[in-house]
Amino acid sequence: MTVQGEGPSAGQRCAFVRLGGCNLSCRWCDTPYTWDWTGVGDSGVAYDPRRELHPLPWREVFGRLLAYRVPMVVVSGGEPLSQQSRLVPLVRALAGTGHRIEIETNGTIAPRPELVGAVRFNVSPKLAHSGDPQARRLVPGALAALAAAPGTAFKFVCRTAADLDEVASIVERHGIGPVWIMPEGRVPQELDRNLRALADEVVARGWNLTTRLHIAAWGNRRGI
């Protein structure tokens, strides 16, 4: 049990379901242990999927989530929509017990119809500083499908005010919103520095600003 750290629901009590595997390889990713089996990230550490990934039937996951007695469940990764067919029965069961459900996604995979309307998609398209080529990290059809889903929010990880120009270009080109800007940072000092660098310009552009509460409160600890 924890709180949602980012975006429109920041600070709200929730439980996380963290899935493994990702179709991108962001160099600054704060959960590289979910996908980086070769050490391409900034840390250079190659994680072992046999140690990091633990397959579970969805009914067991559902039971564990019920035991937390929280109103919201956040599905994150890795890239959850890579496994979305497996998520459908879990989402249906959670919706049946009155849970609010959010799925964190990088925006490169269109959602299945069964998920649209049942969850909020928190979409985080990646900028050039992620290290991935544009054709991999920006998929117009997927962004359009996610933008059409009810309640979708778009979050962008930024380091400096110059990154906001790239965000503006993406938002205009793909017609997406609402926009939330969050500072990149895996430790509180880095997070605070980038937040201060971004805040005034984000407000001036009429966008929403979010910190990353889990980093501010617990640093780079796993399991939060």
MOHU-V598131 format. One line per field, one symbol per residue. ss: DSSP state (A for helix, B for strand, O for the rest). psi: psi as a letter, one per 40 degrees, with the letter a starting at -180 (. if undefined). burial: I if it has 16 or more other ideal C-beta (glycine too) atoms within 10 Angstrom, else O. Layout:
ss = ???
psi = ???
burial = ???
//
This chain:
ss = OBBOOOAAAOOOBBBBBBOOOOOOOOOOOOOAAAOOOOOOOOOOOOOOAAAAOOOOOAAAAAAAAAAAOOOBBBBBOOOAAAAAAAAAAAAAAAAAOOOBBBBBBOOOOOOOOOOBOOBBBBBOOOOAAAOOOAAAAOOAAAAAAAAAOOOOBBBBBBOOAAAAAAAAAAAAAAOOOOBBBBBOOOOAAAAAAAAAAAAAAAAAOOOBBBOOAAAAAAOOOOOO
psi = haiheiadeheihiiihhiihieighdehefdeedgeefeiddehhihddddhghiidddddddddddfieihhhaaahdeefdddddddddddddeeiihihhieeehiiidddhddihhhhgiiidedeiidddehhddddddddeihehihhhhididddddddddddddefiiihhhiiiheidddddddddddddddddefiihhagdddddeafiie.
burial = OIIIIIIIIIOOOIIIIIIIOIIIIIOIIIIIIIIIIOOIIOOOOOIOOOOIIOOOOIOOIIOOIOOOOIOIIIIIIIIIIIOIOOIOOIIOIIOOOOIIIIIIIIIIIIIOOOIIOIIIIIIIIIIOIIIIOOOOIIIOOIIOIIIOIOOIIIIIIIIOOOIIOOIOOIIOOIOIOOIIIIIIIIOIOIIOOIIOIIOOIIOOOOIIIIIIIIIOOOOOOOOO
//
